Amino acid sequence: MVDTDTLRNALRTTLDHTDFGALGAKYEGKVRDNYTTGDGRRYLVATDRISAFDRVLGTLPLKGQVLNLLAAHWFEATKHIAPNHVISVPDPNVVEAVECAPLPVEMVVRAYVTGVTSTSIWTHYARGERVFCGHRLPDGLRKNDRLPAPILTPSTKAPKGGHDVSASREEILAEGVVSARDFDEAAAMVMALFAFGQERCEERGLILVDTKYELGKTKDGRIVVIDEIHTPDSSRFWFAGTYDERRAGGEEPESFDKEYVRRWLAAAGFSGDGPIPAIPDEVRIEAARRYIEAFETITGQAFVPNLEDPQARIRRNLKIAAS
């Protein structure tokens, strides 16, 4: 594990924005800055920004490197299941990818009834709702219980600054934003990816609780996985070894995803609207430590941080990759 002093020092060089205009047209997402070239490629720069409740909350040290390298690991491990957009990884924070037109829906797969946000399945269940995104849920479930089987709960992709809305397949098709053929092909892909992710995580003593996938279409009409896959930003992970004991005791499961930050914000009275509380450095460091632990547990490899100034390093590596 990376020691606390290294994480504290890395607070001074977090990557909160980028300006690599020479790469192409820029689109700034919540976490990644995207640059589209004129020849059908896209560079995705994973910054250190953290988002939750559909808001950008600040930065975590080394988070972008962890996310980018872990996503690259999963893309390589799952390319036999579903094609993805990756061309190369020229820098710890950067992926070079095939330019795609994103499908206007996020594919969310859930295996447990949990969560704290307004879109979480537990929030709806606790209100007494027993149908979620078209799926009938059994009575008698407690928070963090396993569902009878994983379910697909897609959500519409809100404009920047808005809130995503969970919906059923029928509701999404009724909006006309995606065809039934594309939806069903994407759904089959993500359910297969989730099953693989569950199996791989189980081998590592983890539970893959839920995750979101983003998919896009290439110029020749193929549907591929884009953005990221099975990272602490897109997925919820629990430790299998303590799950039963903590659940029996009414405690929250041990996790190393961004749920830690969500819970801190919720305890501070923030649920997505209004001013964002300043996240203390100690919370940022602990969150970063959990991201790194996720990387090392999932990959079985030590995370070796690059502590150079990220702006200068990325420019240099992109220049080398282009030469």
C-alpha positions in Angstrom: 0.0 0.0 0.0 1.0 3.6 -0.6 1.9 5.2 2.7 0.0 8.1 4.3 2.9 10.6 3.8 2.9 9.9 0.1 -0.8 10.5 -0.1 -0.6 13.7 1.9 2.2 15.0 -0.4 0.1 14.1 -3.4 -2.6 16.4 -2.2 -0.5 19.3 -3.5 -0.5 18.0 -7.1 -4.0 16.7 -7.7 -5.2 16.9 -11.2 -8.4 19.0 -11.1 -8.4 20.2 -14.7 -6.6 19.8 -18.0 -5.9 22.0 -21.0 -4.5 20.0 -23.8 -6.3 21.8 -26.7 -3.8 20.6 -29.2 -5.3 17.1 -28.8 -8.7 18.2 -30.3 -12.1 19.5 -29.2 -12.6 19.2 -25.4 -15.6 17.9 -23.5 -15.4 18.0 -19.7 -17.2 15.2 -17.9 -17.6 14.9 -14.1 -14.3 13.0 -13.8 -12.7 12.7 -17.2 -11.7 15.4 -19.7 -12.3 14.1 -23.2 -10.5 15.3 -26.3 -11.8 14.4 -29.7 -9.3 14.3 -32.6 -10.0 14.9 -36.3 -9.2 11.3 -37.3 -11.7 9.3 -35.2 -9.9 9.0 -31.9 -10.6 10.3 -28.4 -8.2 10.9 -25.5 -9.8 10.4 -22.1 -7.9 12.0 -19.2 -8.9 10.7 -15.8 -8.5 13.6 -13.4 -8.5 13.4 -9.6 -12.0 14.8 -9.4 -14.5 12.9 -7.4 -18.3 13.0 -8.1 -21.3 11.8 -6.2 -24.9 12.9 -6.0 -24.3 14.0 -9.7 -22.0 16.8 -8.4 -18.2 17.3 -8.6 -17.1 17.4 -4.9 -13.4 18.0 -5.1 -10.3 15.9 -5.7 -8.6 12.8 -4.2 -4.8 12.3 -4.4 -3.8 9.8 -7.2 -7.4 8.9 -7.9 -7.1 9.4 -11.7 -4.1 7.1 -12.0 -5.9 4.4 -10.0 -9.1 4.7 -12.0 -7.4 4.8 -15.4 -5.1 1.8 -14.7 -7.8 -0.3 -13.1 -10.2 0.4 -15.9 -7.5 -0.6 -18.4 -7.0 -3.8 -16.4 -10.7 -4.7 -16.7 -11.0 -3.7 -20.3 -8.1 -6.1 -21.2 -9.6 -8.9 -19.0 -13.1 -8.6 -20.5 -12.4 -8.0 -24.2 -13.4 -11.6 -25.0 -16.8 -10.9 -23.5 -17.6 -7.4 -24.9 -15.6 -5.2 -27.3 -14.4 -1.9 -25.9 -13.0 1.4 -27.1 -9.4 1.2 -25.9 -6.5 1.7 -28.4 -3.6 2.4 -26.0 -2.7 3.7 -22.5 0.0 6.3 -23.1 0.0 7.7 -19.6 -1.1 6.6 -16.1 -4.0 9.1 -16.4 -4.8 8.7 -20.1 -6.5 6.3 -22.5 -6.5 6.7 -26.2 -9.7 5.3 -27.6 -11.9 4.9 -30.7 -14.3 7.8 -30.9 -17.9 6.6 -30.3 -21.3 8.1 -30.1 -22.4 7.3 -26.5 -25.7 5.6 -26.0 -28.0 8.0 -24.2 -28.6 5.5 -21.3 -26.5 4.2 -18.5 -26.7 0.5 -17.9 -26.8 -0.1 -14.2 -26.7 -3.7 -12.8 -27.6 -4.4 -9.1 -27.2 -7.5 -7.1 -28.1 -6.1 -3.6 -30.7 -3.7 -2.2 -28.5 -0.8 -0.9 -27.5 2.8 -1.4 -28.0 6.3 0.0 -28.8 8.4 -3.0 -32.2 9.4 -4.3 -31.8 7.0 -7.2 -30.7 4.0 -5.1 -32.8 0.9 -5.0 -32.8 1.0 -1.1 -34.2 4.5 -1.1 -37.2 3.4 -3.2 -37.6 0.1 -1.3 -37.6 1.8 2.1 -40.4 4.0 0.9 -42.5 0.9 0.3 -42.1 0.6 -3.4 -41.9 -2.9 -4.7 -41.4 -2.3 -8.4 -38.0 -0.8 -9.4 -37.2 -0.2 -13.1 -39.8 -2.8 -14.1 -38.6 -5.4 -11.6 -40.9 -6.8 -8.9 -39.0 -7.0 -5.6 -39.9 -9.4 -2.8 -41.1 -8.2 0.6 -39.0 -8.5 3.7 -35.7 -7.3 2.4 -33.4 -5.4 4.7 -30.8 -2.9 3.6 -27.8 -4.6 2.0 -29.6 -7.9 1.4 -28.8 -9.8 -1.8 -31.5 -9.8 -4.5 -32.7 -13.1 -5.8 -30.8 -12.4 -9.0 -28.9 -9.4 -10.5 -31.3 -6.9 -12.2 -30.7 -4.3 -14.9 -31.9 -0.9 -13.8 -30.9 1.6 -16.6 -31.0 5.3 -16.1 -31.4 8.2 -18.5 -28.3 10.4 -18.8 -29.1 13.9 -17.5 -27.5 17.0 -19.0 -24.5 18.2 -17.1 -25.6 19.5 -13.7 -28.8 17.5 -13.8 -29.8 14.2 -12.1 -30.0 10.9 -13.8 -33.4 9.1 -13.6 -33.8 5.3 -13.2 -36.3 3.8 -15.6 -37.5 0.5 -17.0 -36.7 -0.8 -20.4 -40.2 0.0 -21.6 -40.0 3.6 -20.3 -36.7 4.2 -22.0 -37.8 2.7 -25.3 -41.0 4.9 -25.1 -38.8 8.0 -25.0 -37.3 7.0 -28.3 -33.7 7.8 -27.4 -32.4 4.3 -28.2 -33.7 1.4 -30.3 -34.9 -1.9 -28.9 -32.2 -3.7 -30.8 -29.4 -1.5 -29.4 -30.9 -1.6 -25.9 -31.1 -5.4 -25.9 -27.7 -5.9 -27.3 -26.2 -3.5 -24.7 -28.2 -5.2 -22.0 -26.9 -8.7 -22.9 -23.3 -7.3 -22.9 -23.5 -5.7 -19.5 -25.2 -8.7 -17.8 -22.3 -10.9 -19.1 -19.7 -8.4 -17.9 -21.4 -8.2 -14.5 -21.4 -12.0 -14.1 -17.7 -12.1 -15.1 -17.0 -9.3 -12.6 -18.8 -11.1 -9.8 -16.8 -14.3 -10.4 -13.5 -12.5 -10.6 -14.2 -10.4 -7.5 -15.3 -13.5 -5.5 -11.9 -15.0 -6.3 -10.4 -12.0 -4.6 -12.6 -12.1 -1.5 -14.9 -9.3 -2.7 -18.5 -8.8 -3.5 -19.4 -6.8 -6.7 -22.5 -5.2 -5.4 -23.6 -3.0 -8.3 -22.1 -1.1 -11.2 -22.8 1.2 -14.1 -21.7 0.7 -17.6 -21.6 3.2 -20.5 -21.7 2.0 -24.1 -21.2 3.7 -27.4 -21.5 3.1 -31.1 -18.5 3.2 -33.4 -18.8 4.8 -36.9 -19.4 1.3 -38.4 -22.3 0.7 -36.0 -20.7 -1.6 -33.5 -21.7 -1.3 -29.8 -18.7 -1.2 -27.5 -18.0 -0.5 -23.8 -16.6 3.0 -23.2 -15.5 5.2 -20.3 -14.6 2.8 -17.5 -15.5 -0.6 -16.1 -15.6 -2.1 -12.5 -13.8 0.8 -10.8 -14.6 2.3 -7.4 -16.2 5.2 -9.2 -18.6 3.1 -11.3 -19.0 0.1 -8.9 -19.7 -0.8 -5.3 -17.5 -3.4 -3.7 -17.8 -5.1 -0.3 -15.5 -7.4 1.6 -17.0 -10.9 1.4 -15.3 -12.1 4.6 -17.1 -9.7 6.9 -20.4 -9.2 5.0 -22.5 -11.8 6.9 -21.3 -10.7 10.4 -21.8 -7.0 9.8 -25.2 -7.5 8.2 -26.3 -9.6 11.1 -25.1 -6.9 13.5 -26.9 -4.2 11.5 -23.7 -2.5 10.4 -22.8 -1.3 7.0 -20.6 -3.6 5.0 -16.9 -2.9 4.7 -16.3 -1.2 1.4 -13.6 0.5 -0.6 -15.7 2.4 -3.2 -16.7 6.0 -3.1 -19.6 5.1 -0.8 -17.2 6.1 2.0 -17.3 9.7 0.7 -21.1 9.6 0.1 -21.6 8.5 3.7 -19.4 11.3 5.0 -21.3 13.8 3.0 -24.7 12.4 4.1 -23.6 12.6 7.7 -22.7 16.2 7.1 -26.2 16.8 5.9 -25.5 16.9 2.1 -27.7 14.9 -0.2 -26.9 16.5 -3.6 -28.4 20.0 -3.4 -27.1 23.2 -2.0 -23.5 24.1 -1.1 -21.0 21.2 -1.1 -19.3 20.8 2.3 -15.5 21.1 2.2 -14.1 17.5 2.5 -11.3 17.4 5.1 -7.8 16.2 3.9 -8.0 13.2 6.2 -11.2 12.1 4.5 -9.6 12.6 1.1 -6.6 10.6 2.1 -8.7 7.8 3.5 -10.8 7.7 0.4 -7.6 7.6 -1.8 -6.3 4.7 0.3 -9.5 2.8 -0.3 -9.2 3.4 -4.1 -5.7 2.1 -4.0 -6.7 -0.9 -1.9 -9.4 -1.7 -4.5 -6.8 -1.6 -7.3 -4.4 -3.9 -5.4 -7.1 -6.4 -4.3 -8.7 -6.7 -7.7 -5.5 -6.8 -9.8 -3.3 -8.7 -7.3 -0.6 -6.1 -8.2 1.0 -3.4 -6.1 -0.1 0.1 -7.2 3.0 2.2 -8.0 2.1 5.9 -8.0 3.7 8.3 -10.5 4.5 11.4 -8.4 5.6 13.7 -11.2 3.7 16.8 -11.9 0.8 15.3 -13.8 0.3 18.2 -16.3 3.9 18.1 -17.5 4.1 14.3 -17.5 0.9 13.9 -19.5 2.1 16.4 -22.1 5.4 14.6 -22.4 3.9 11.2 -22.7 1.3 12.3 -25.3 4.1 13.9 -27.3 6.1 10.6 -27.2 3.0 8.6 -28.2 2.3 10.9 -31.2 5.9 10.7 -32.5 
